[in-house]
Amino acid sequence: MRKILQRGAEAVIYLEGNKVIKDRIKKTYRATELDDRIRRLRTRSEKKLLEKAKKIINAPNPFPSKEFNIIEMPFIEGKKLSDNLDNFSLDKQKSICKKKLRKNLTNY
C-alpha cells in the first residue's frame, strides 16, 4: 500500500514499505515529447546527485529503475533536518551545519 508523503508541482513522493518512490508528474500543457524529455533529464540529474551525495552524507542510494520518470530509494528513518533546523537558535543552527559538514567531509 502506498502512502503519499509529499505532493508538489513536479512530483508525488510515496512511501511503500521501506521504499520511497518519487514519481514526476506528467504536464498536460506541454507537448508530450518535450514533457518526457524534461522529466527524463530532471530525474536523471537528481539520481546522479543522490549517488554523489551518498558518498559524502547519509543519503538514500537510488535503486535502478526502468521508468524514466521515477526514482526509487530506501526509506531512511529520522527527522528531516529541513523541517527541524528552524527550531534552534541561529548559533545552534550554524553549529549543527558545521558539525554535519565536518563529520561528512572526514568520512569522504
HUKAUR-V192958 format. One record per residue. N is the residue number from 0. RES is the residue in three letters. PSI is psi in radians with two decimals (* if undefined). D_FIRST is the distance of its C-alpha to the first C-alpha in whole Angstrom. Layout:
# HUKAUR-V192958
N&RES&PSI&D_FIRST / N&RES&PSI&D_FIRST
This chain:
# HUKAUR-V192958
0&MET&2.32&0 / 1&ARG&2.41&4 / 2&LYS&2.26&7 / 3&ILE&2.14&10 / 4&LEU&-0.68&13 / 5&GLN&2.50&16 / 6&ARG&2.20&17 / 7&GLY&-3.03&20 / 8&ALA&-0.51&23 / 9&GLU&-0.41&22 / 10&ALA&2.84&18 / 11&VAL&2.33&15 / 12&ILE&2.18&13 / 13&TYR&2.69&10 / 14&LEU&2.17&8 / 15&GLU&1.77&6 / 16&GLY&-2.17&8 / 17&ASN&0.44&11 / 18&LYS&2.42&11 / 19&VAL&2.36&12 / 20&ILE&2.13&12 / 21&LYS&2.05&15 / 22&ASP&1.94&15 / 23&ARG&2.28&19 / 24&ILE&2.37&20 / 25&LYS&2.36&22 / 26&LYS&1.92&25 / 27&THR&-0.31&27 / 28&TYR&-0.18&30 / 29&ARG&2.66&31 / 30&ALA&2.45&32 / 31&THR&-0.80&29 / 32&GLU&-0.74&31 / 33&LEU&-0.79&32 / 34&ASP&-0.79&28 / 35&ASP&-0.74&27 / 36&ARG&-0.79&29 / 37&ILE&-0.83&29 / 38&ARG&-0.67&25 / 39&ARG&-0.84&26 / 40&LEU&-0.76&28 / 41&ARG&-0.68&27 / 42&THR&-0.77&24 / 43&ARG&-0.75&26 / 44&SER&-0.75&28 / 45&GLU&-0.69&25 / 46&LYS&-0.77&24 / 47&LYS&-0.73&28 / 48&LEU&-0.71&28 / 49&LEU&-0.71&25 / 50&GLU&-0.68&27 / 51&LYS&-0.74&30 / 52&ALA&-0.63&29 / 53&LYS&-0.50&27 / 54&LYS&-0.31&31 / 55&ILE&-0.71&32 / 56&ILE&3.05&29 / 57&ASN&1.48&26 / 58&ALA&2.65&24 / 59&PRO&2.46&21 / 60&ASN&2.03&22 / 61&PRO&2.51&20 / 62&PHE&2.66&19 / 63&PRO&2.48&21 / 64&SER&2.48&19 / 65&LYS&-0.31&21 / 66&GLU&2.30&20 / 67&PHE&-0.31&22 / 68&ASN&0.17&20 / 69&ILE&2.40&17 / 70&ILE&2.17&17 / 71&GLU&2.38&15 / 72&MET&2.80&16 / 73&PRO&2.59&16 / 74&PHE&2.31&15 / 75&ILE&2.05&18 / 76&GLU&2.47&18 / 77&GLY&3.09&21 / 78&LYS&2.54&22 / 79&LYS&2.22&23 / 80&LEU&-0.70&27 / 81&SER&-0.47&27 / 82&ASP&-0.34&25 / 83&ASN&-0.26&28 / 84&LEU&-0.64&31 / 85&ASP&-0.20&33 / 86&ASN&-0.18&33 / 87&PHE&2.80&36 / 88&SER&2.83&39 / 89&LEU&-0.71&40 / 90&ASP&-0.72&42 / 91&LYS&-0.67&39 / 92&GLN&-0.81&37 / 93&LYS&-0.73&39 / 94&SER&-0.77&39 / 95&ILE&-0.81&36 / 96&CYS&-0.72&36 / 97&LYS&-0.72&39 / 98&LYS&-0.81&38 / 99&LYS&-0.74&34 / 100&LEU&-0.84&36 / 101&ARG&-0.81&39 / 102&LYS&-0.79&36 / 103&ASN&-0.59&34 / 104&LEU&-0.57&38 / 105&THR&-0.41&39 / 106&ASN&-0.19&36 / 107&TYR&*&37
